[in-house]
């Protein structure tokens, strides 16, 4: 398969997931360095795991779902750039600053992204529930069963991952990107994995 000079890249994320946050920062840096756009798509781990016992992750998934509805509302009224800006603002507070006061995080993040404070009501109104569920199911449909997030799609080929900690920067970020893009160009490539030896590291 011939690679496009400028790849079409999509990324699915639940704002509560630290691993996805790390991968998203890598993708953001590569997009800036290589000059391409990323379509950011909200995802709900609560929807993915519906009917399963989430255990200690249940509250986090509930809060992720609430934030996902706010992100979906922002996309509906302000477009894709708003999703990227709001996700960045949320993630910096949730992960880099280790905040747990989600309602305050949402309010502050909307303000930082230049979005109306009224969008916070979407967290509990249910108005954008169907859109978030549809976005989640679209990501699952593209990547296939038995996986989660992050989901990255490069020129129509979807993968779970990469799972990285910490995110590489500069030339290392580009080297990883080129490897992932090369893997996406091989129709029969499905999986490459090793055990995790570290937890999420934010830098």
Backbone as CSV, one residue per row, in Angstrom:
resi,resn,N_x,N_y,N_z,CA_x,CA_y,CA_z,C_x,C_y,C_z
1,UNK,0.842,-1.185,0.000,0.000,0.000,0.000,0.880,1.238,0.000
2,UNK,0.608,2.191,-0.886,1.383,3.417,-0.980,0.936,4.396,0.096
3,UNK,1.872,4.925,0.832,1.522,5.857,1.892,1.190,7.222,1.317
4,UNK,0.169,7.851,1.874,-0.167,9.216,1.532,0.878,10.139,2.117
5,UNK,1.178,11.235,1.386,2.138,12.210,1.903,1.643,12.780,3.233
6,UNK,0.356,13.083,3.325,-0.249,13.551,4.560,-1.271,12.528,5.013
7,UNK,-1.009,11.819,6.096,-1.919,10.748,6.502,-3.238,11.276,7.052
8,UNK,-4.291,10.479,6.880,-5.573,10.761,7.526,-5.568,10.027,8.858
9,UNK,-5.598,10.762,9.954,-5.420,10.186,11.288,-6.639,10.493,12.156
10,UNK,-7.152,9.446,12.794,-8.235,9.574,13.769,-7.771,8.950,15.080
11,UNK,-8.300,9.464,16.182,-7.888,8.985,17.502,-9.116,8.947,18.402
12,UNK,-9.340,7.807,19.068,-10.447,7.657,20.015,-9.894,7.647,21.435
13,UNK,-10.554,8.363,22.332,-10.052,8.521,23.695,-11.182,8.647,24.689
14,UNK,-10.975,8.126,25.885,-11.781,8.446,27.061,-10.882,9.329,27.924
15,UNK,-11.327,10.524,28.307,-10.431,11.442,29.022,-9.950,10.912,30.360
16,UNK,-10.606,9.892,30.918,-10.204,9.373,32.219,-9.005,8.428,32.133
17,UNK,-8.680,7.928,30.946,-7.654,6.884,30.800,-6.244,7.483,30.724
18,UNK,-5.369,7.183,31.690,-4.023,7.757,31.674,-3.160,7.246,30.528
19,UNK,-3.323,5.972,30.160,-2.535,5.419,29.063,-2.888,6.103,27.743
20,UNK,-4.168,6.332,27.545,-4.607,7.003,26.329,-4.109,8.441,26.302
21,UNK,-4.105,9.081,27.458,-3.591,10.444,27.540,-2.131,10.507,27.094
22,UNK,-1.315,9.584,27.562,0.098,9.579,27.172,0.233,9.410,25.663
23,UNK,-0.491,8.454,25.094,-0.415,8.231,23.654,-0.897,9.448,22.880
24,UNK,-1.928,10.108,23.389,-2.459,11.282,22.695,-1.448,12.422,22.653
25,UNK,-0.626,12.550,23.684,0.383,13.619,23.675,1.452,13.322,22.629
26,UNK,1.781,12.044,22.476,2.731,11.649,21.430,2.152,11.951,20.048
27,UNK,0.900,11.563,19.828,0.260,11.818,18.535,0.201,13.315,18.255
28,UNK,-0.123,14.107,19.270,-0.200,15.560,19.100,1.148,16.138,18.686
29,UNK,2.213,15.660,19.326,3.535,16.178,18.981,3.922,15.790,17.561
30,UNK,3.667,14.553,17.191,4.008,14.113,15.836,3.195,14.886,14.796
31,UNK,1.913,15.107,15.072,1.067,15.853,14.146,1.620,17.252,13.909
32,UNK,2.103,17.872,14.977,2.684,19.208,14.838,3.989,19.164,14.058
33,UNK,4.817,18.174,14.352,6.107,18.078,13.670,5.959,17.720,12.196
34,UNK,4.984,16.872,11.885,4.814,16.400,10.503,3.747,17.188,9.735
35,UNK,3.029,18.041,10.397,2.094,18.909,9.715,0.823,18.246,9.228
36,UNK,0.222,17.378,10.054,-1.066,16.808,9.680,-2.081,17.050,10.797
37,UNK,-3.351,16.898,10.451,-4.428,17.090,11.407,-4.854,15.744,11.997
38,UNK,-5.388,15.777,13.201,-5.921,14.592,13.862,-7.401,14.831,14.150
39,UNK,-8.221,13.849,13.815,-9.637,13.902,14.192,-9.777,13.216,15.543
40,UNK,-10.149,13.983,16.573,-10.256,13.476,17.939,-11.693,13.050,18.209
41,UNK,-11.875,11.809,18.661,-13.205,11.240,18.839,-13.412,10.747,20.271
42,UNK,-14.407,11.285,20.967,-14.687,10.805,22.326,-15.112,9.342,22.335
43,UNK,-14.713,8.669,23.397,-14.960,7.231,23.590,-15.359,7.049,25.050
44,UNK,-16.200,6.071,25.323,-16.623,5.816,26.701,-16.248,4.405,27.128
45,UNK,-15.354,4.300,28.082,-15.014,2.999,28.642,-16.211,2.385,29.353
46,UNK,-17.106,3.218,29.864,-18.318,2.710,30.507,-19.194,1.980,29.492
47,UNK,-19.265,2.489,28.275,-20.027,1.822,27.215,-19.319,0.539,26.789
48,UNK,-17.998,0.609,26.622,-17.233,-0.574,26.229,-17.424,-1.712,27.216
49,UNK,-17.450,-1.386,28.513,-17.506,-2.402,29.568,-18.903,-2.590,30.146
50,UNK,-19.899,-2.108,29.432,-21.273,-2.230,29.912,-21.632,-3.692,30.164
51,UNK,-22.193,-3.957,31.323,-22.562,-5.320,31.680,-21.470,-6.080,32.391
52,UNK,-20.274,-5.493,32.491,-19.158,-6.123,33.198,-18.941,-5.427,34.537
53,UNK,-18.349,-6.134,35.476,-18.041,-5.560,36.781,-16.756,-4.743,36.665
54,UNK,-16.889,-3.434,36.756,-15.732,-2.553,36.605,-14.915,-2.440,37.885
55,UNK,-15.437,-2.947,38.994,-14.685,-2.932,40.245,-14.249,-1.536,40.642
56,UNK,-12.962,-1.390,40.956,-12.420,-0.109,41.396,-12.450,0.962,40.304
57,UNK,-12.650,0.528,39.052,-12.640,1.488,37.942,-14.022,2.053,37.637
58,UNK,-15.042,1.587,38.353,-16.418,1.971,38.023,-16.630,3.482,38.102
59,UNK,-16.172,4.104,39.184,-16.386,5.542,39.331,-15.599,6.321,38.284
60,UNK,-14.379,5.900,38.017,-13.595,6.566,36.979,-14.275,6.477,35.620
61,UNK,-14.833,5.309,35.307,-15.523,5.153,34.033,-16.782,6.021,33.979
62,UNK,-17.476,6.142,35.107,-18.658,7.001,35.151,-18.274,8.454,34.889
63,UNK,-17.206,8.894,35.511,-16.766,10.269,35.304,-16.238,10.475,33.882
64,UNK,-15.560,9.474,33.357,-15.109,9.568,31.972,-16.276,9.708,31.012
65,UNK,-17.349,8.975,31.299,-18.551,9.047,30.470,-19.178,10.440,30.554
66,UNK,-19.210,11.016,31.727,-19.738,12.372,31.898,-18.915,13.367,31.078
67,UNK,-17.590,13.274,31.191,-16.742,14.186,30.425,-16.868,13.937,28.925
68,UNK,-17.056,12.683,28.559,-17.245,12.360,27.148,-18.465,13.037,26.564
69,UNK,-19.526,13.146,27.367,-20.728,13.828,26.894,-20.473,15.328,26.724
70,UNK,-19.677,15.917,27.606,-19.321,17.327,27.445,-18.485,17.521,26.181
71,UNK,-17.541,16.628,25.943,-16.723,16.703,24.735,-17.586,16.554,23.476
72,UNK,-18.548,15.651,23.532,-19.430,15.444,22.387,-20.284,16.681,22.144
73,UNK,-20.746,17.308,23.219,-21.506,18.550,23.093,-20.647,19.657,22.496
74,UNK,-19.392,19.722,22.906,-18.482,20.733,22.367,-18.266,20.526,20.874
75,UNK,-18.133,19.277,20.454,-17.963,19.007,19.030,-19.212,19.410,18.250
76,UNK,-20.381,19.107,18.801,-21.627,19.413,18.103,-21.805,20.907,17.880
77,UNK,-21.379,21.704,18.850,-21.621,23.151,18.754,-20.425,23.957,18.265
78,UNK,-19.208,23.404,18.416,-18.017,24.196,18.095,-16.999,23.482,17.208
79,UNK,-17.253,22.250,16.817,-16.372,21.575,15.864,-15.229,20.805,16.490
80,UNK,-14.458,20.168,15.618,-13.402,19.263,16.046,-12.266,19.924,16.793
81,UNK,-11.931,21.163,16.461,-10.846,21.848,17.163,-11.173,22.010,18.633
82,UNK,-12.452,22.236,18.924,-12.877,22.386,20.315,-12.647,21.104,21.098
83,UNK,-12.851,19.949,20.451,-12.615,18.668,21.115,-11.147,18.534,21.495
84,UNK,-10.265,18.862,20.564,-8.827,18.765,20.836,-8.424,19.680,21.985
85,UNK,-8.899,20.924,21.960,-8.518,21.890,22.998,-9.082,21.495,24.356
86,UNK,-10.321,21.030,24.371,-10.940,20.653,25.642,-10.294,19.395,26.213
87,UNK,-9.982,18.424,25.364,-9.309,17.213,25.846,-7.955,17.556,26.459
88,UNK,-7.218,18.442,25.821,-5.924,18.849,26.356,-6.082,19.495,27.730
89,UNK,-7.056,20.373,27.860,-7.274,21.051,29.135,-7.705,20.066,30.220
90,UNK,-8.597,19.144,29.869,-9.029,18.128,30.830,-7.862,17.236,31.244
91,UNK,-7.123,16.738,30.274,-6.049,15.791,30.548,-4.937,16.372,31.393
92,UNK,-4.594,17.631,31.142,-3.548,18.264,31.957,-3.948,18.305,33.423
93,UNK,-5.218,18.507,33.678,-5.681,18.575,35.065,-5.849,17.177,35.673
94,UNK,-6.452,16.280,34.909,-6.731,14.944,35.443,-5.468,14.124,35.654
95,UNK,-4.538,14.227,34.737,-3.372,13.337,34.749,-2.100,14.048,35.202
96,UNK,-1.731,15.113,34.523,-0.501,15.802,34.911,-0.607,16.395,36.316
97,UNK,-1.775,16.981,36.647,-1.966,17.585,37.963,-2.661,16.657,38.948
98,UNK,-3.092,15.473,38.504,-3.722,14.451,39.344,-4.938,14.997,40.092
99,UNK,-5.748,15.781,39.404,-6.968,16.317,40.005,-8.071,15.262,40.011
100,UNK,-8.913,15.290,41.020,-10.036,14.352,41.100,-11.378,15.061,41.232
101,UNK,-11.370,16.384,41.344,-12.602,17.171,41.462,-13.155,17.434,40.058
102,UNK,-13.838,16.430,39.517,-14.165,16.414,38.096,-15.025,17.600,37.666
103,UNK,-16.015,17.979,38.461,-16.870,19.099,38.063,-16.068,20.397,37.939
104,UNK,-15.150,20.621,38.865,-14.298,21.806,38.776,-13.357,21.699,37.573
105,UNK,-12.849,20.508,37.327,-11.968,20.286,36.175,-12.702,20.605,34.879
106,UNK,-13.953,20.147,34.774,-14.742,20.429,33.569,-14.928,21.936,33.396
107,UNK,-15.328,22.612,34.462,-15.572,24.060,34.383,-14.307,24.816,33.989
108,UNK,-13.189,24.497,34.627,-11.931,25.178,34.325,-11.466,24.876,32.905
109,UNK,-11.668,23.648,32.469,-11.206,23.238,31.146,-12.014,23.903,30.043
110,UNK,-13.316,24.027,30.253,-14.145,24.749,29.284,-13.667,26.193,29.158
111,UNK,-13.376,26.819,30.285,-12.905,28.203,30.256,-11.576,28.309,29.524
112,UNK,-10.655,27.382,29.820,-9.348,27.421,29.161,-9.471,27.235,27.656
113,UNK,-10.398,26.374,27.238,-10.593,26.104,25.809,-11.430,27.167,25.113
114,UNK,-11.886,28.176,25.860,-12.677,29.237,25.267,-14.082,28.811,24.893
115,UNK,-14.625,27.859,25.643,-15.946,27.312,25.360,-16.954,27.764,26.409
116,UNK,-18.229,27.823,26.058,-19.243,28.291,27.008,-19.349,27.406,28.240
117,UNK,-19.481,28.015,29.397,-19.620,27.272,30.638,-20.865,26.401,30.634
118,UNK,-21.867,26.799,29.860,-23.121,26.048,29.811,-22.949,24.628,29.293
119,UNK,-21.863,24.366,28.577,-21.625,23.015,28.052,-21.443,21.994,29.165
120,UNK,-21.104,22.448,30.366,-20.923,21.512,31.484,-22.202,20.760,31.800
121,UNK,-23.347,21.331,31.466,-24.626,20.676,31.735,-24.773,19.379,30.964
122,UNK,-24.036,19.243,29.864,-24.117,18.027,29.049,-23.624,16.799,29.803
123,UNK,-22.835,16.998,30.847,-22.302,15.863,31.604,-23.403,14.987,32.175
124,UNK,-24.534,15.587,32.524,-25.603,14.853,33.192,-26.963,14.954,32.506
125,UNK,-27.043,15.747,31.441,-28.344,15.954,30.803,-28.788,14.776,29.949
126,UNK,-27.843,13.999,29.452,-28.171,12.899,28.556,-28.441,13.327,27.128
127,UNK,-28.358,14.635,26.857,-28.680,15.142,25.525,-27.747,14.604,24.452
128,UNK,-26.487,14.357,24.829,-25.507,13.882,23.857,-25.074,12.444,24.119
129,UNK,-25.849,11.744,24.915,-25.566,10.341,25.249,-25.488,9.473,23.993
130,UNK,-26.485,9.591,23.127,-26.536,8.745,21.936,-25.346,8.988,21.023
131,UNK,-24.912,10.247,20.933,-23.760,10.569,20.087,-22.483,9.968,20.649
132,UNK,-22.323,10.018,21.971,-21.132,9.428,22.594,-21.122,7.919,22.410
133,UNK,-22.272,7.292,22.596,-22.367,5.842,22.392,-22.033,5.490,20.943
134,UNK,-22.549,6.261,20.006,-22.289,5.994,18.592,-20.811,6.164,18.260
135,UNK,-20.169,7.197,18.826,-18.738,7.409,18.597,-17.926,6.244,19.153
136,UNK,-18.310,5.778,20.351,-17.618,4.643,20.972,-17.760,3.394,20.115
137,UNK,-18.958,3.120,19.683,-19.199,1.917,18.887,-18.504,1.998,17.532
138,UNK,-18.386,3.195,16.992,-17.652,3.353,15.728,-16.184,2.999,15.923
139,UNK,-15.589,3.455,17.023,-14.199,3.102,17.292,-14.009,1.613,17.438
140,UNK,-14.924,0.954,18.170,-14.847,-0.496,18.352,-15.015,-1.212,17.017
141,UNK,-15.937,-0.731,16.204,-16.170,-1.335,14.893,-14.916,-1.293,14.031
142,UNK,-14.205,-0.174,14.087,-13.008,-0.019,13.266,-11.862,-0.900,13.734
143,UNK,-11.657,-0.994,15.052,-10.484,-1.701,15.563,-10.739,-3.190,15.769
144,UNK,-12.014,-3.582,15.934,-12.335,-4.991,16.129,-12.541,-5.339,17.584
145,UNK,-12.986,-6.554,17.860,-13.343,-6.968,19.219,-12.127,-7.245,20.100
146,UNK,-12.366,-7.206,21.406,-11.364,-7.659,22.360,-10.281,-6.662,22.688
147,UNK,-10.457,-5.393,22.301,-9.443,-4.379,22.624,-10.135,-3.154,23.201
148,UNK,-9.347,-2.166,23.566,-9.891,-0.952,24.151,-9.255,0.278,23.539
149,UNK,-8.905,1.238,24.398,-8.272,2.460,23.929,-6.853,2.558,24.490
150,UNK,-5.996,3.334,23.837,-6.253,4.220,22.706,-6.498,3.470,21.404
151,UNK,-7.311,4.070,20.539,-7.510,3.574,19.179,-6.980,4.640,18.236
152,UNK,-6.080,4.248,17.365,-5.556,5.161,16.357,-5.850,4.568,14.983
153,UNK,-6.312,5.412,14.084,-6.625,5.003,12.713,-5.744,5.818,11.774
154,UNK,-4.973,5.125,10.954,-4.083,5.779,10.001,-4.495,5.335,8.604
155,UNK,-4.980,6.279,7.816,-5.418,5.992,6.447,-6.371,4.803,6.404
156,UNK,-7.287,4.772,7.361,-8.332,3.747,7.372,-7.996,2.468,8.094
157,UNK,-6.759,2.297,8.559,-6.337,1.089,9.272,-6.285,1.407,10.767
158,UNK,-7.047,0.648,11.556,-7.179,0.937,12.986,-6.355,-0.022,13.833
159,UNK,-5.770,0.525,14.905,-5.027,-0.264,15.881,-5.419,0.164,17.285
160,UNK,-5.344,-0.765,18.223,-5.316,-0.446,19.638,-3.877,-0.104,19.988
161,UNK,-3.667,1.050,20.585,-2.319,1.441,20.974,-1.771,2.540,20.073
162,UNK,-0.444,2.758,20.135,0.502,2.079,21.002,0.367,2.507,22.463
163,UNK,0.662,1.575,23.351,0.679,1.865,24.787,2.122,2.176,25.159
164,UNK,2.359,3.393,25.619,3.725,3.863,25.873,3.781,4.595,27.213
165,UNK,4.938,4.567,27.854,5.119,5.292,29.103,6.614,5.429,29.386
166,UNK,7.124,6.658,29.387,6.456,7.918,29.055,6.385,8.111,27.543
167,UNK,5.736,9.180,27.099,5.669,9.486,25.669,7.038,9.928,25.168
168,UNK,7.473,9.406,24.022,8.735,9.881,23.451,8.562,11.268,22.838
169,UNK,9.671,11.962,22.683,9.634,13.306,22.111,10.656,13.432,20.987
170,UNK,10.483,14.471,20.175,11.448,14.768,19.137,11.645,13.632,18.150
171,UNK,12.902,13.309,17.893,13.215,12.260,16.917,12.684,10.899,17.349
172,UNK,12.692,10.632,18.649,12.145,9.357,19.134,10.649,9.262,18.846
173,UNK,9.941,10.369,18.996,8.505,10.384,18.695,8.267,10.078,17.228
174,UNK,9.087,10.656,16.365,8.937,10.432,14.928,9.317,9.004,14.542
175,UNK,10.336,8.457,15.188,10.733,7.074,14.912,9.596,6.110,15.238
176,UNK,8.967,6.298,16.399,7.836,5.452,16.763,6.697,5.630,15.773
177,UNK,6.404,6.863,15.404,5.334,7.119,14.435,5.586,6.394,13.120
178,UNK,6.814,6.484,12.625,7.128,5.836,11.356,6.954,4.325,11.450
179,UNK,7.283,3.758,12.612,7.090,2.325,12.798,5.631,1.932,12.814
180,UNK,4.811,2.721,13.531,3.377,2.433,13.591,2.748,2.607,12.218
181,UNK,3.147,3.639,11.508,2.594,3.857,10.167,3.013,2.751,9.213
182,UNK,4.242,2.287,9.360,4.685,1.168,8.520,3.869,-0.082,8.814
183,UNK,3.593,-0.345,10.090,2.778,-1.505,10.447,1.382,-1.386,9.842
184,UNK,0.841,-0.168,9.838,-0.499,0.049,9.284,-0.543,-0.200,7.783
185,UNK,0.606,-0.164,7.140,0.642,-0.359,5.684,0.659,-1.836,5.291
186,UNK,0.787,-2.739,6.270,0.843,-4.180,5.993,-0.520,-4.785,6.301
187,UNK,-1.251,-5.257,5.292,-2.620,-5.729,5.516,-2.738,-6.847,6.549
188,UNK,-1.750,-7.717,6.644,-1.862,-8.855,7.543,-1.326,-8.627,8.936
189,UNK,-0.875,-7.407,9.248,-0.321,-7.157,10.580,-1.447,-6.888,11.565
190,UNK,-1.449,-7.581,12.724,-2.503,-7.409,13.708,-2.013,-7.020,15.093
191,UNK,-0.908,-7.612,15.567,-0.586,-7.392,16.972,0.899,-7.564,17.230
192,UNK,1.418,-6.711,18.126,2.785,-6.802,18.633,2.724,-6.306,20.066
193,UNK,3.160,-7.136,21.036,2.916,-6.776,22.431,3.989,-7.352,23.338
194,UNK,4.250,-6.638,24.446,5.068,-7.177,25.530,4.483,-6.720,26.851
195,UNK,4.870,-7.373,27.930,4.333,-7.027,29.236,4.758,-5.642,29.670
196,UNK,3.870,-4.961,30.394,4.175,-3.623,30.902,5.051,-3.735,32.146
197,UNK,6.102,-2.939,32.180,7.010,-2.942,33.321,6.940,-1.663,34.139
198,UNK,6.219,-0.666,33.645,6.070,0.600,34.361,4.617,1.044,34.292
199,UNK,4.248,1.933,35.194,2.914,2.534,35.143,2.940,3.791,34.288
200,UNK,1.798,4.489,34.236,1.737,5.716,33.436,2.708,6.779,33.957
201,UNK,3.528,7.313,33.059,4.467,8.357,33.403,4.179,9.548,32.517
202,UNK,3.881,10.691,33.118,3.529,11.903,32.376,4.731,12.836,32.327
203,UNK,4.977,13.357,31.123,6.099,14.307,31.012,5.750,15.418,30.065
